[in-house]
């Protein structure tokens, strides 16, 4: 590292940067490719759940990565008649309508071979930069603030290409670009690796819950799968269940408590996680509930279920859960519930209605054995989450310093 006092700075449109660095416009260094808007643009009948080419829309680009939870495809024939918007490996896609400034990198990790964009986004094809550095810059606050400033239209913000071309980029030497990208990318890679590990552990835990409490293959006294080893089953209103288990309802085993309103401007910097129906939304300095805990989406993302290891603040779009049963059991029980939207205009979860959900209530002994069994998995998940929080703080602290030249590589 070069010491800070050895660097001379110059003032630019985007703040002070080292004298030997440049500021260039996006249009000079990146090819900007629009989506097809012609008469051959796909309509409802052209889309399917599978096909030759994934036709991206803005919901497939979330934050700084792809989200393929919901995908629409077009046939090869439809793809061939479209003139623009075809992605190549190592391209970036940027949302330019609605939620402006979300970006994702079409790298080798993306499993789809054919991607085409819709008219609410653009492709950025690098010309003059190190690709990894460019990605780190485009998802930095320096770039995101410019995206928001350039966006126009109050009802639905839009970022026209003519304005996007004027976005200012910091251009260090190629060597420094690579060094900066290597530092930030190594942190991103570790964070992503931890996320994948936790996703795998969550799947394992959910599979264990299903095997024990849905398929009734919990260990019997001899450690063998109960049902397939001849465990006694009895009739119930929900079909056959293990002897000693019963049919009950959700309200018997837990309570949904209302979250409390806390607007973003009223939050005070702290280390207490704030949760909404979409999950973690920020920090505050005071807790409303002690961790570990469970948060349920009440308005908006109805029935979403989140586990929180630490003390937390659930806002008014959520419930938080109380129960005398082990919370780890309640968490996976809730993830297996079908919650009914109680409001056709604004999606909402009525807790009295939710309490009536029928459940198969196991023997307490089996619940306690499951909770002890799952403890190690949840502890490992918690460890990786805490590690990711620390890594994210390090990355977020380093990024602006590296991008401004206050830390040199």
Secondary structure, 3 states (H helix, E strand, C coil): CECHHHCCEECCCCCCEECCCEEEEHHHHEEEEECCCCCCCCCHHHCECCCCEEEECHHHEECCEECCCCCCEECHHHHHHCCCCECCCCCEEEECECCCCCEEECCCCCCCCCEEECCCEEEEEECCCCHHHHHHHHCCHHHHHHHHHHCECCCCCECCHHHHCCCEEEECCHHHHHHHHHHHHHHHHHHHHHHHHHHHHHHHHHHHHHHHHCCCCCECCCCCECCCCCCCEECCCCCCEECCCEEEEHHHHCEEEECCCCCHHHCCCCCEEEEECCEEEEEECCCCECCCEEEEECECCCCCEEEECCCEEECCCEEEEECCCCHHHHHHHHHCCCCCCCCCCCCECCHHHHHCCEEEECCHHHHHHHHHHHHHHHHHHHHHHHHHHHHHHHHHHHHHHHHHCCCEC
